[in-house]
Amino acid sequence: KAGVTQTPRYLIKTRGQQVTLSCSPISGHRSVSWYQQTPGQGLQFLFEYFSETQRNKGNFPGRFSGRQFSNSRSEMNVSTLELGDSALYLCASRELNEKLFFGSGTQLSVL
Amino acid sequence: AQKITQTQPGMFVQEKEAVTLDCTYDTSDQSYGLFWYKQPSSGEMIFLIYQGSYDEQNATEGRYSLNFQKARKSANLVISASQLGDSAMYFCAMRVPGTGNQFYFGTGTSLTVIP
């Protein structure tokens, strides 16, 4: 089975722009979660989708949104980018009572 | 509230020696799962080992073992015979079914293996 695939791997944007990140889960996994990782902050949970429905949401502003498609692929969108949004964004998929399988992440730099 | 605490921001270990990475957790749920992940500089999080709250035996996976002390709410990772490739960030995590199987992560420990 192919692993979790995230695209793009690197992204450079300027303040005020918006960005969309993509995640393709492992085949058969219906749950997709997104995490933001910054130096010293560890992983902060953004949201989780299961069968196209948002199940859980972390404590992030409304500028961060996501969706999941019928094939379980997920996208995350950040609007009106701020410098503090520079981070590694990790996507993970799983069956609900199993471990998380992570992608390699998208490194977002906001200038 | 659910919380994972890793108090060691950085650790050093000599090659071929054993090292223990600390993790304590807090939850009022009786059923939970504890995980350790490794994150090399490439960024991908790699699953290492899992311990269920009702498991009586400590989990082991090759050179990795989890020292589970339920009463103390600790789940320390022990890496035996350290290798240079073990240099990475290590994250402890907890999954709590009572919160919709959400995962909670610690802030991580950076391990450096010295030749």
Interface residues (C-beta under 8 A of the other chain):
Chain A: S33 Y35 G40 Q41 G42 L43 F45 E48 R55 N56 L88 L90 A92 L96 N97 K99 L100 F101 F102 G103 S104 G105 Q107
Chain B: F35 Y37 S42 G43 E44 M45 I46 F47 Y50 F91 A93 R95 P97 T99 G100 N101 Q102 F103 Y104 F105 G106 T107 G108
